[in-house]
Amino acid sequence: MTDHITAPTLEPARAVVVVMGHPEVRLGVAELLVGAGFDVIVTAATARKGLPLIVELAPDVVVIDDHLPDGRGVDLCRQLAAQAPTVPVIIYATILTAHDRDQAQEAGAAAIIAKSLNGYDLLRAIAEHTRAGPRPAGRAWSASQRT
């Protein structure tokens, strides 16, 4: 039996912002999301670059790495809770402890998900924390959108 995500019937989510420090991980997550029908509208490598983009674009959901070159994902989540409180934030963590979960919840994260090779838990969390899950067909994502 294969697990799959069924998108709700409401207006689909169209905009996801990915903030990941490592270029290959950032690209891999973006490709995973586009392949699942989400629109990755922009990616960023640091909290400093990601914060103003997220505030300006107000995406349907944000996926943030737990460790960024210029800080922790939970700290960016706190800033977003203050500056873009309606945008759900999912923290994508390398190592996940009870302490990490508590910090993420206190920072206002919609979810904290352990990184995995297949990305299923990330896709499920995004679908659960957006108004409608993926669009029927994601738009093309290009390397020019990476920062």
Secondary structure by P-SEA (a helix, b strand, c coil): cbbbbbbcccccccbbbbbbccaaaaaaaaaaaaaaccccccccccaaaaaaaaaaacccbbbbbcccccccaaaaaaaaaaccccbbbbbbcccccaaaaaaaaaacccccccccccaaaaaaaaaaacccccccccccccccccc
